[in-house]
Amino acid sequence: MRNILKIAYYAFRLPLKSRSVVIWSFVMPIGFMLVFGVTFTGGSQGMKAQLVVDDHDKGFLSKALVSEFGRENIHVVLKDTLKAAPVRTLEIPSGFTDSVISRKRVDLRIATRKGADTRASKAVSVAVYKSLFRVLVGTVSIELSAIDRGLRGISLDGDTLSGNLRLVVDSGAMSIGELEARCDSILSLKPIATVRSSFAGKAARIPEGFEGSVPGSLVMFVLMTMIFSGEALVLERSRGITRRYGYTPVSKSEIILGKLLGRGYLAGLQSIFFLAVGVFVFRIAIGNSPLGLALVIISFIFAVGAFSLFFGSLFKQMETVSSIAIITSLSMAALGGCWWPIEIVPRPLQVIAFLFPTGWAMNGFNKIISFGYGVGDVYVNALVLTAMGAFFLCVAQRRLNFK
């Protein structure tokens, strides 16, 4: 164990003497977090969907409808005050108020610009339906009140309604001003019952913003550090340094485990640094399960650390290793969901992500950080990553020769 720890110490210390390693391992990831965090911040985090209202009616019911939009989680703008091109527009036709009180069909049209966010457009449609429903319920309440009062122009014979509020107004039994006042009074009443929906502890949304970019950067740059340390192993082999290990009083297993542990020290330092930046700089929450988070981090470090030894065992010459290391690390990061939420790519690519340690790590981080899961929900991720690491370590053990 003493030999392993000594080898691990030097394997951890030597890379930190290089300024380029420090910059690529600790400074560049912050820029990556910032760019991708801003790029993939969606409308669900504090931003309201915009609805432009083009009111050709100007009647009291169209105004009541626009006022009802204010209860919904959308940003309403009147077309007369809009300066830029609208994303989605609700057109209220002229005669809307008269058609409703006359019980005539009237069509409302929502025009959506091509390329508009579909989630925001669905939210706007729901808001319009809810607001319209409340206005129509208000007119029905006024009709029932007029029937109970026996006003001329409207009556109920069994299940058949005869007449409408327009005829009530035309008969002089109720003025249009009184009708408007009664409508405003009904709509201002507090609802007797309300329905609220929320996630029951575990969110079901796509990780976005810095919640996605911080774990993505952690996974990607830990992976890159590991793979390029595998490139250093190729350099040692090409220069005959590994052959010298055969003359030292340490075993092959001690050398491999020492190098693996040293890589783990560096990757652990990176992980702690990235999470600290995420919490204190980008203000993300890292979930309620520190143990689950630690389990994912440790198993991922073991998997990619073993992969770095496997990678270093594949080559003996340095001519093409750097380009292969870059392509390998970037491909595994992209396919594993480090660059963008894996939920937005086609289903086949979502399946392919789980062929790599990056896919299992990102899935585990998202469960803990974004979805509120606990340690019991990521043990499968940890087991798969550990199994991957054990496989890579066994292959590296067989391929590396220090004699």
HELIX and SHEET records of a PDB file:
HELIX    1   1 ARG A    2  LEU A   16  1                                  15    
HELIX    2   2 ARG A   19  VAL A   22  1                                   4    
HELIX    3   3 ILE A   23  VAL A   27  3                                   5    
HELIX    4   4 MET A   28  THR A   39  1                                  12    
HELIX    5   5 PHE A   60  PHE A   69  1                                  10    
HELIX    6   6 LYS A   79  THR A   81  5                                   3    
HELIX    7   7 PHE A   96  ILE A  101  1                                   6    
HELIX    8   8 THR A  118  ARG A  149  1                                  32    
HELIX    9   9 LEU A  165  ASP A  170  1                                   6    
HELIX   10  10 ILE A  176  LEU A  187  1                                  12    
HELIX   11  11 PHE A  210  SER A  238  1                                  29    
HELIX   12  12 ILE A  241  ARG A  244  1                                   4    
HELIX   13  13 TYR A  245  TYR A  247  5                                   3    
HELIX   14  14 LYS A  252  PHE A  280  1                                  29    
HELIX   15  15 PRO A  290  SER A  313  1                                  24    
HELIX   16  16 VAL A  321  LEU A  335  1                                  15    
HELIX   17  17 ILE A  342  ILE A  344  5                                   3    
HELIX   18  18 ARG A  347  ILE A  352  1                                   6    
HELIX   19  19 ALA A  353  LEU A  355  5                                   3    
HELIX   20  20 PRO A  357  ILE A  369  1                                  13    
HELIX   21  21 VAL A  375  ASP A  377  5                                   3    
HELIX   22  22 TYR A  379  ARG A  399  1                                  21    
SHEET    1   A 4 ILE A  74  LEU A  78  0                                        
SHEET    2   A 4 ALA A  49  ASP A  55  1                                        
SHEET    3   A 4 ARG A  88  ILE A  92  1                                        
SHEET    4   A 4 ARG A 109  THR A 112 -1                                        
SHEET    1   B 2 ILE A 154  ASP A 157  0                                        
SHEET    2   B 2 THR A 160  GLY A 163 -1                                        
END                                                                             
